[in-house]
């Protein structure tokens, strides 16, 4: 399941009296879900998309999205070990050169105010991916950053799962 399927009104876990955007502005949620569906159905590799979601959510500190997307990644076959070390991916040899390019681009787009996306990072990604796939990667990064901002600003929290 993906974010558009997992955020029905009854499952939102908002921890205080902040706005429930889905309830008060359902058309905005519908528009965000449309972007999510575009990326999901665009042909981007599903594990690439989950790595993007996880890395951006780590940077943004979005527990709700980290919880959701670590589960989604596991369902798609991602290993626990790679999820555990994702925040320190440069210190491992667990990620392919293509994934490294995606992760670097994800970090720079997510931290856009820190100097934007460098030419080196862009060229590294362009060396692996054609313009269409690169556009899909950038859209995927943009969408998860928007979801992170919605979840964090409304204090959405993951539900505890008992082991």
Secondary structure, DSSP 8 states (H G I E B T S, - for coil): --HHHH--GGG--B-SS---HHHH-HHHHHHHHHHHHHHHTTT--HHHHHHHHHHHHHHHT-HHHHHHHHHHHHHTT--HHHHHHGGGGGG-S-S-HHHHHHHHHHHHHHTGGGT---HHHHHHHHHHS-HHHHHHHHHHHHHHHHHHHHHHHTTB-------
